[in-house]
Amino acid sequence: MVTTPHCYRCGASLAELGLPLGRLDECPACEVQVHVCRMCTHFAPQVVKQCREDDAEEVRDKFRANFCDYFKPSAAAHDPSFAAADSQARGQLAGLFGDADEAGQSPDDPAGAADDLFK
């Protein structure tokens, strides 16, 4: 029985990407790279190199796309605590920088205010 992998970050289904996942494939919902150690069945934070595959080369950044030949997507890679931490961090940034829209511009246009300083 083949189970559909889900994004490790947001939990969205990756069924539309098809298997095997390409090295540069991204989650359709949150756009993170999915051919990453954190998505692999061999990923284990408690072991040396955080990988159960002894022959795999060490990958330092577990959240970036890599060329590992042992990569096999895990159906259980999604961890809801990642989404909670991401949401908390975004809330803290919004509180620090004020209410910004999705493009990163605040409603009172700080670029316009900066231009006014030099007139």
C-alpha positions in Angstrom: 0.0 0.0 0.0 1.5 3.3 -1.1 0.6 6.3 1.0 0.8 9.8 -0.3 3.5 12.0 1.3 2.6 15.2 2.9 4.6 18.4 3.3 6.8 18.3 6.4 6.0 22.0 7.1 2.3 22.6 6.3 0.9 19.1 6.0 -0.5 19.6 2.5 -0.7 16.6 0.2 2.1 16.2 -2.4 0.0 13.8 -4.6 0.0 16.3 -7.5 3.8 16.2 -7.6 4.0 12.5 -8.3 6.7 10.1 -7.2 9.6 10.1 -7.3 9.9 13.7 -6.0 12.3 15.8 -8.1 15.2 17.6 -6.4 13.7 21.0 -6.9 10.0 20.1 -6.3 8.2 22.5 -4.0 5.1 22.1 -1.9 2.1 23.5 -3.8 0.7 25.1 -0.6 3.7 26.7 1.2 6.4 26.5 -1.5 9.1 24.9 0.6 11.5 22.4 -1.1 10.4 18.8 -0.5 13.5 16.8 -1.5 15.0 17.5 1.8 16.3 15.4 4.7 13.5 16.4 6.9 11.0 14.8 4.5 12.9 11.5 4.3 12.1 8.2 6.0 15.8 7.9 7.0 15.7 11.2 8.9 16.3 10.7 12.6 17.3 13.7 14.8 18.6 11.5 17.6 21.3 9.7 15.6 24.7 10.8 14.2 24.4 12.9 11.1 20.6 12.7 11.7 20.3 9.9 9.2 19.7 6.2 9.7 21.3 5.4 6.3 25.0 4.7 7.1 26.2 5.0 3.5 24.5 8.4 2.8 26.8 11.4 2.6 26.3 14.0 5.3 23.9 16.8 4.5 24.4 19.8 6.8 21.2 21.7 6.0 18.3 19.3 6.5 15.8 21.8 5.2 17.3 22.5 1.7 17.1 20.4 -1.5 19.9 17.9 -1.9 21.2 15.2 -4.2 20.9 12.2 -1.8 20.4 8.9 -3.6 18.8 7.3 -0.5 16.0 9.9 -0.3 12.6 8.2 0.2 9.7 10.5 1.1 8.1 9.8 4.4 4.3 9.8 4.8 4.7 10.8 8.4 7.1 13.8 7.9 4.6 16.4 8.9 5.0 17.8 12.4 2.3 20.2 13.5 4.8 21.9 15.9 6.6 23.3 12.8 3.4 25.1 11.7 2.8 26.4 15.2 6.4 27.7 15.5 6.1 29.3 12.0 2.8 31.0 13.0 4.3 32.2 16.2 7.3 33.7 14.5 5.2 35.4 11.9 3.1 36.9 14.7 6.2 38.2 16.5 7.5 39.8 13.3 4.1 41.4 12.6 4.2 42.8 16.2 7.7 44.0 15.7 7.2 45.7 12.3 3.6 46.6 12.6 0.8 45.3 10.4 2.2 44.6 6.9 0.3 43.3 4.0 1.4 40.2 2.0 3.8 42.3 -0.2 5.5 43.5 2.9 4.3 47.1 2.6 2.6 48.7 5.6 -0.6 50.6 5.0 1.0 54.1 5.5 3.7 53.5 2.8 7.1 53.9 4.6 8.8 54.3 1.2 6.7 57.4 0.6 7.5 58.8 4.0 11.3 58.2 3.4 11.0 60.0 0.0 9.4 63.0 1.8 12.4 63.3 4.1 14.7 64.1 1.1 12.5 66.7 -0.6 
